[in-house]
Amino acid sequence: MEPSDDIKEAKDILQTLIKAKKTLRMYPQNNPIYVKTLEDAYARFNTFFDYKDNLSLKIKQNSISYDSEQIYYNPGKEDNLALFFFKDGIRELTFKRGLFRDELEEFLKVISLDFDREAVDDDVVTLLWEKDFQNIQYIVDEAFLADADEEDYGTNAEHEVKEKITDVDNLMRAYADGFKEEDVKSISIVPLSDKDLQILVKELEKDVYDKVEKLISILLEIIYQYKEKSELENAFTSLKDAMKYSMKHGNIDVLLNVLKRANDILGDPLFTEDSKNYIKMLFLYIGTEEIISLLTELLDSGIEIDERVFEEFVQFFDKNAITPLVKFLGELKTIYARKTVINALIILGRKDIPALSRGLDDQRWYVVRNIIYILRKIGDKRAVEYLLKTVRHGDVRVRKEVIKALGELGRREVVQTLRECLNDPDVQVRIASAKSFGNIGSEAAKKIILERISDKMFKEKKFEEKKEFYEVLSTWKDPEVFDFLIGVLKKRFFFGGTKNYENKACAAYCLGMLGNKDALPTLHKYRNSNNKLLSELSYTAIKRLEYGQ
């Protein structure tokens, strides 16, 4: 495909998406116009994927680009596809070769929603995330993500600013009253501008934070030089109050400084054991539900915290913070807050896998899925025994996530469970199970996949599922798999033509992924098959083997 043709195809696909976005909103799923629109869109993508592995679209506020070329521009607010994605933080969309028809349909259903008029609880990013697409990826700018109650937040923020400015207004009135004496009546007072007031408010806030830091220094000095036990207890209580105040006002830097200095005290031989015991209690206090509640409120408020500062801050938490963090994880409203708490639990969870795993008993499916994700990211094999208990969870999204985790963390102990998951009623769960066998990569896993594909009922599966299983089989690049695939490709049949051709086409596609050029003579033979699917996938395999495409 020439570069100019490449751009033209990308433009055509984008126009097709815009058309489908409107059409799917107007017609029910069984309407012929709905079906034809979906088929046209899917055909456009398949044509593009004959020459390219993926279609990546860069998104700005009013424009969409492909390969540094602008292919869409709309300066208005109505029916602006670029703005539709941009306002929820999506900066890049990528469609990969192997895109399923069902995936495209679900994607179009999401973008066809009228978020301004319909009662939709989640934003675009959340809805796409819940779909867990295999062949559609997106990059999100977290700085632009907003809560679903953004308007309420704006109102509250404005109210808070007004409250702060009220204090300044009182100062200004007092300032003006000071000049009411008779000898200064002729003086003209120049009012402060809004900008001046904002600067003054910031300076006042800064002064408060400076004083908090000074107070903390004094309290730590008291803990060092105390004479009576009551002095130590009072200093500790005041120190907790100062930390609570700092958290409530979002001053993580002050808290981090306290924890660093407290940590230094623990290693200082000049401090008494009593002093050190109280300092240890500070690290427990920062992980209590009282403080974690304030932290999650802060994250949900829209105030962003420097990622490196927050990560360093979380490192000082004790394992007692795990339980309240899990509790509030299910109550957070914004994606930013959820992502931040998830990252905190990935850091902390290593300290107490059993405590983190108790979150798997939560009644909310999304909390369970997040805990599974966290355990998978931690990568501690001790989590396998807890994860196995959630394989039969009632929500498909949870089952998919736990199967993925078991494939990455488990080995022999999870094989039988994953084998049972191959019979799950949901196709995506079955595919996830097959991919987990590929991640395990053992001889036993290979044997199970070969047995499943060889089963006489396997040919009755939908083509998309069969293709996924064959892709998993390409994990094992050995003679046994090569001979098996050649055998499937050459196998003669008398009945069930279409389904058998699908199996042969999948085998041809898998041969291309194995990378063994000994398959080329056989693939060239089937390149000219009368069956379109077999011919196309044989050609795709030949291109991959000969040109690495």
C-alpha positions, 0 to 999 in steps of 0.5 A, spaced: 500 500 500 502 506 497 503 512 503 497 516 500 493 510 499 494 508 507 492 515 509 486 514 504 484 508 507 485 511 514 480 517 512 475 512 510 475 508 516 474 514 520 468 516 516 465 509 517 466 510 524 462 517 524 457 514 520 456 508 524 456 512 531 450 515 528 446 509 525 447 504 531 444 510 535 438 510 531 436 503 529 435 496 533 441 491 533 436 486 528 435 492 523 438 491 516 441 498 516 444 496 523 447 490 520 449 493 514 453 499 517 457 494 522 459 489 516 461 495 512 465 498 518 468 491 519 470 490 512 473 497 512 478 494 517 479 488 514 481 491 508 486 495 512 489 490 516 491 486 509 497 491 509 498 493 516 498 490 523 495 496 526 491 503 525 493 508 530 490 514 531 492 520 535 487 525 538 487 532 539 481 537 541 479 538 534 483 533 530 485 526 529 491 524 525 494 518 522 501 517 521 503 524 522 497 526 517 491 530 519 485 526 517 479 529 521 478 536 523 472 539 526 472 546 530 465 545 532 462 542 539 456 538 535 458 531 532 465 532 534 468 525 534 475 528 536 472 532 542 468 526 544 474 522 545 479 528 547 474 530 553 475 524 557 482 524 556 483 519 550 489 521 546 490 515 542 486 509 539 489 503 536 486 498 532 490 491 531 490 486 526 485 480 528 480 485 531 473 481 532 467 483 529 464 483 536 469 487 539 468 492 533 460 492 535 461 493 542 466 499 541 461 502 536 456 501 542 460 505 547 461 511 542 454 511 540 451 513 547 449 520 548 452 522 554 449 528 554 442 525 554 442 518 556 443 516 563 450 513 563 453 512 570 460 511 567 465 515 562 468 513 555 474 511 558 471 506 564 466 503 559 472 501 554 476 499 560 470 494 562 470 491 555 477 489 556 478 489 548 483 484 546 485 488 539 483 495 541 487 499 545 487 506 548 492 511 551 489 516 556 492 522 559 490 522 566 491 529 567 484 530 563 480 525 567 474 528 571 469 525 575 462 524 573 460 529 578 465 534 575 459 540 575 458 539 582 466 539 583 466 545 580 461 548 584 464 546 590 471 548 589 468 555 587 464 555 594 471 553 597 475 559 594 469 564 596 470 562 603 477 563 603 476 569 600 471 571 605 477 572 610 481 576 605 475 581 605 474 581 612 482 583 612 480 588 607 474 591 610 478 592 617 484 595 613 479 600 610 476 602 617 483 604 619 483 610 615 476 612 617 479 617 622 478 625 620 485 626 618 485 621 613 479 622 609 482 625 603 486 618 602 483 614 596 484 607 597 485 603 591 481 596 591 485 589 590 484 586 583 482 578 583 489 576 581 491 580 587 486 577 592 489 570 589 496 571 590 494 574 598 490 567 599 496 563 597 501 567 601 496 566 607 495 558 606 503 558 605 504 561 611 499 556 615 503 550 612 510 553 614 507 554 621 505 547 621 512 545 619 515 549 625 510 546 630 512 539 627 519 540 628 518 543 636 513 537 637 519 532 635 524 536 639 519 535 645 519 527 644 527 528 644 528 532 650 521 530 654 522 529 662 515 526 664 511 521 660 505 526 660 510 531 655 511 525 651 504 523 650 501 530 649 507 531 644 504 525 640 497 527 640 499 534 638 503 531 632 497 526 630 493 532 630 498 536 625 498 530 621 491 530 620 490 537 619 496 536 613 492 530 610 485 534 610 488 540 607 492 536 601 499 537 604 502 531 602 509 534 602 509 536 610 506 529 611 512 526 607 517 530 611 514 528 618 515 521 616 522 521 613 524 525 620 520 520 624 524 514 620 531 517 622 529 518 629 528 510 629 535 509 627 538 514 632 541 511 638 540 518 642 532 517 642 529 513 648 526 506 647 519 510 649 520 515 644 521 510 638 515 506 640 511 513 640 514 514 633 512 507 631 505 509 632 505 514 628 507 510 622 501 506 624 496 512 625 498 514 618 494 508 615 488 508 620 481 509 616 481 516 619 487 518 615 486 513 609 479 516 609 481 523 608 486 521 603 481 518 598 477 524 599 483 528 597 484 524 591 477 524 589 477 532 589 481 532 583 487 535 586 493 531 583 499 529 587 506 528 584 506 521 582 513 520 585 512 524 591 506 519 593 510 513 591 515 515 596 509 517 601 506 510 601 513 507 602 512 509 609 505 506 610 505 500 615 501 494 612 495 496 617 493 501 611 491 495 606 484 494 609 482 501 609 485 502 602 481 496 600 475 498 603 475 505 600 477 503 593 470 501 592 467 507 594 472 512 589 468 516 584 474 518 579 479 514 575 485 518 577 483 516 585 482 509 583 488 508 579 492 512 585 489 507 590 491 501 586 498 503 585 498 504 592 496 497 594 501 494 589 506 497 593 503 495 600 500 489 598 507 485 598 507 486 606 501 482 607 498 478 601 493 475 606 490 481 608 490 484 601 487 477 598 481 478 603 478 484 598 477 478 594 471 476 598 468 483 597 460 483 594 462 488 589 465 485 582 469 491 580 473 491 587 474 483 586 477 484 579 481 490 582 484 486 587 486 480 582 489 485 578 493 488 584 495 481 586 497 479 578 502 486 578 505 484 585 507 477 582 507 473 589 506 466 587 503 465 594 497 469 592 495 463 587 491 459 593 487 465 594 485 466 586 483 459 585 477 461 590 475 466 585 475 462 578 467 461 579 465 468 580 459 470 578 461 476 574 465 474 567 469 480 568 472 477 574 473 470 571 477 473 565 482 477 570 483 471 575 484 466 569 489 471 566 493 472 573 493 464 574 496 464 567 502 468 569 503 466 577 501 459 577 504 453 574 502 445 575 497 447 581 493 451 576 493 447 570 487 443 572 483 449 574 484 452 567 482 446 564 475 446 567 475 454 565 476 451 557 468 449 558 466 456 561 459 458 557 462 465 556 467 465 549 471 470 552 473 466 558 474 460 554 479 464 550 482 467 556 483 460 559 487 458 552 492 464 553 493 462 560 496 456 558 500 459 553 503 463 558 504 457 562 508 454 556 509 447 559 508 441 555 502 439 559 499 446 557 501 444 550 498 437 550 491 440 553 491 445 547 492 440 542 487 436 545 482 441 545 483 443 538 483 436 536 476 435 539 471 433 534 466 439 537 471 444 536 470 445 529 463 447 531 466 453 535 465 460 532 471 462 527 474 468 532 475 463 538 478 457 534 483 463 531 485 465 538 486 457 540 491 456 534 494 463 536 496 460 543 498 454 539 504 458 536 507 459 543 510 452 542 515 453 536 517 445 535 516 440 530 510 436 534 506 443 533 508 444 526 506 437 524 500 437 527 498 444 523 500 441 516 496 435 518 490 440 519 491 443 513 492 437 508 486 433 511 481 431 507 473 432 508 467 430 505 462 434 510 461 440 514 465 444 509 465 451 511 467 449 518 472 445 516 475 450 511 475 455 518 480 450 521 484 449 515 485 457 515 486 457 522 492 452 521 495 456 515 495 463 519 498 459 525 504 456 521 505 463 519 506 465 526 511 459 527 516 462 523 518 455 520 519 456 512 518 449 511 511 451 511 511 455 505 510 450 499 504 447 503 501 454 504 503 456 496 498 451 494 492 453 499 494 460 497 489 459 490 484 455 494 477 457 492 475 458 499 476 465 500 478 465 508 483 459 507 486 463 501 487 470 505 490 467 511 494 462 507 497 469 503 497 472 510 502 467 513 506 467 506 507 474 507 509 473 514 514 468 513 517 471 507 517 478 509 516 478 516 510 482 515 
